[in-house]
Amino acid sequence: MSTAVLSEDQKKQGNFRAMLDYCVEMGVTLTDHLLTETDQKLYASNTIQNEVIHFYSQEIREKIVSSLRRARFFTVIADETKDSSIAGQL
């Protein structure tokens, strides 16, 4: 498991671009596309960003479910926080 920390340049680019850069560093398939295309051709519109985030969320969910199925036991820890209307949110 990596303990990478975002550089100042990555922080200025925004979360989505920083995530893509991180994927490149980790050797994900996006490397060639991101290193060869100009900023105008990255296809990083809101729609594409949402599709990429949805794809990663599915991958993460599948890994969690797979891990839970292999485990004999597991626990769920939940915490509550108050929102702006002082209502508790779980």
Secondary structure as GFF3:
##gff-version 3
##sequence-region A 1 90
A	DSSP	alpha_helix	8	13	.	.	.	ID=ss1
A	DSSP	alpha_helix	15	25	.	.	.	ID=ss2
A	DSSP	alpha_helix	31	36	.	.	.	ID=ss3
A	DSSP	three_ten_helix	39	41	.	.	.	ID=ss4
A	DSSP	alpha_helix	46	70	.	.	.	ID=ss5
A	DSSP	beta_strand	81	82	.	.	.	ID=ss6
A	DSSP	beta_strand	88	89	.	.	.	ID=ss7
###
